[in-house]
Amino acid sequence: AIPESVELLQNYPNPFNASTVIRYEIPDAANVTLTVYNTNGQAVATLQSGLQEAGRHEIQWNAADVASGIYVYVLKYNEKTLARKMILIH
């Protein structure tokens, strides 16, 4: 079934070591950007950028090359911006 609204789910596992999965749902095909930021607001990874079909999506982030700490992942879909925090522990 196609989701009725855009939703950004909590990553799993969280806290995580080295890699985690981020899931989100979009109700219509659209340009989507999924970016991970550190607590200084610097982008450390762009996991998705471009047109995606409606439905459920999941992306794995391999964070082996970034420092332990709190990160924020941000989903931009049309005019909406959703964000959640995650914790990386090496």
C-alpha positions as CSV (number, residue, x, y, z in Angstrom):
1,A,0.0,0.0,0.0
2,I,1.1,3.5,-0.7
3,P,1.7,5.6,2.4
4,E,-0.8,8.5,3.0
5,S,1.9,10.9,4.2
6,V,5.6,11.4,4.4
7,E,7.2,9.7,7.4
8,L,10.8,9.4,8.6
9,L,11.3,6.5,11.0
10,Q,13.8,6.0,13.7
11,N,17.0,4.4,12.5
12,Y,17.7,0.8,13.5
13,P,19.7,-0.1,15.5
14,N,20.2,3.0,17.6
15,P,22.7,3.5,19.1
16,F,24.7,1.8,16.4
17,N,28.3,0.7,15.7
18,A,29.5,1.2,12.1
19,S,26.2,0.9,10.2
20,T,22.5,1.5,10.6
21,V,19.4,1.5,8.5
22,I,17.2,4.5,7.9
23,R,13.7,4.0,6.7
24,Y,11.2,6.5,5.3
25,E,7.9,6.6,3.4
26,I,6.7,9.0,0.8
27,P,3.1,9.2,-0.6
28,D,4.0,10.4,-4.1
29,A,7.0,10.2,-6.5
30,A,9.2,13.2,-5.8
31,N,12.7,14.5,-5.5
32,V,14.0,13.4,-2.1
33,T,17.2,14.3,-0.2
34,L,18.4,12.3,2.8
35,T,21.4,13.9,4.5
36,V,23.3,13.1,7.7
37,Y,24.6,16.1,9.7
38,N,26.9,16.3,12.7
39,T,26.1,18.4,15.8
40,N,28.0,21.3,14.2
41,G,25.5,21.3,11.3
42,Q,28.1,20.0,8.8
43,A,26.8,17.4,6.3
44,V,28.8,14.2,6.7
45,A,26.9,12.0,4.2
46,T,24.2,12.4,1.5
47,L,22.4,9.1,1.3
48,Q,19.8,9.9,-1.3
49,S,19.4,12.8,-3.7
50,G,17.0,12.5,-6.6
51,L,13.6,11.2,-7.8
52,Q,12.1,8.4,-5.9
53,E,8.9,6.4,-6.4
54,A,6.1,6.5,-3.8
55,G,6.3,3.9,-1.1
56,R,8.6,2.7,1.6
57,H,12.4,3.1,1.3
58,E,15.4,2.0,3.4
59,I,19.0,3.1,3.1
60,Q,22.0,1.7,5.0
61,W,24.6,4.2,6.2
62,N,28.1,2.9,6.8
63,A,29.5,5.3,9.4
64,A,32.9,3.5,9.9
65,D,34.8,6.6,8.8
66,V,33.1,9.2,11.0
67,A,33.6,9.9,14.7
68,S,31.4,8.5,17.5
69,G,28.7,11.0,18.5
70,I,25.2,12.3,17.9
71,Y,24.1,12.8,14.3
72,V,20.9,14.1,12.8
73,Y,19.4,12.7,9.6
74,V,17.2,15.0,7.6
75,L,14.7,14.0,4.9
76,K,13.6,16.7,2.5
77,Y,10.5,15.9,0.5
78,N,8.7,18.6,-1.5
79,E,8.2,21.4,1.0
80,K,8.6,19.2,4.0
81,T,11.7,18.7,6.1
82,L,11.8,15.9,8.7
83,A,14.7,15.1,11.1
84,R,15.7,12.6,13.7
85,K,18.7,12.0,15.9
86,M,20.9,8.9,16.1
87,I,23.9,7.9,18.1
88,L,27.0,6.3,16.7
89,I,29.3,4.5,19.2
90,H,32.5,2.9,17.9
